[in-house]
């Protein structure tokens, strides 16, 4: 199972390096979102600025997450490759894990760029507060990648699936989105570790739930025809 | 009588109200080949898709190795090879990378060496490091054939194996199929014309209005262009 997981993940990353479409699109989208929101909110410093920056970062995460998960799943749509994967001895759970890992990596790269742009556009400093932001963003990226990969498996077979994915994913992600924004605002605003940790626990619970759900359900989602 | 490796039992498939296959029964044992021929839209590809487990039948059963094709365990899926209308190849990977990827999934020892060997066997050795996106249709078909066979499957399903192949390519494909049969593989193939498959000793069945009938060769009159055939159920 490990070698199959590695093979699928390596293949997806290789395709992305060769194509480069997802990473460029995700980075561009993140930049656009941040630029629009910084001019829309025109934030000052302090808590208000931290809240605005956190909100902008998570908007960028959600948009880039949908694009990243869709790309990870749709990479199999050319030439019917998903059918070949389903016919192979590849464990369905390993396929889900590899697609999740690919979507997570795409999102993590985009979010790294987003954090840098956020610090620059919102006049923040690269200090311990930004460092505390990282676990919240990574947990959020993992949770969204897990959710969106599972839903992308469903929506890829539907007419108008590109519209269905955000309609399904965004409402289901709201609890993690709220927790992520609160955790990020707490981190950037210099709040206590306790207040920050409360919201991290919500993100961890969300991640555990949707990674497990995807692991168990993906074979039924991907196998139907 | 040896057990059938490929079996359809009263297999039927409808898309909405339209029946495509009706009450199809066939079995293919190890080392035997069966060719399903028929007009465009007769349901040949649908039959192969059902037997490959890629689609659920409306009624009846599609069996491989005595198990339901839709729920084969990984150990049995490893023993099935499929050549489909779709090539199952990644356009932005090279020929070698495509074969190496599938060889890894199928647990083939030394995946890289196996990929290079098979590229030589299908006369694509010179194009090993070329991306599939730039391949001609015939090159893609050769590579797809190599992909279907590289794990030395015990069951092989070939949807129009000679499509887009030139004379050399067709001869190469026939040689590979002959070799598979000789090592005990059960082969089910679909085609518009049975000529090449008859030469390989395949039993020929015609799909007509969703039903499978057998075509027997009765006799051949001297000078006749084709042998006479009578279709029987």
Interface residues (C-beta under 8 A of the other chain):
Chain A: X3 X4 X7 X11 X14 X15 X18 X19 X75 X78 X79 X80 X81 X83 X84 X85 X86 X87 X88 X89 X90 X91 X225
Chain B: X52 X53 X54 X55 X56 X74 X75 X77 X78 X80 X82 X84 X86 X87 X88 X89 X90 X91 X92 X93 X97 X101 X102 X104 X105 X106 X107 X147
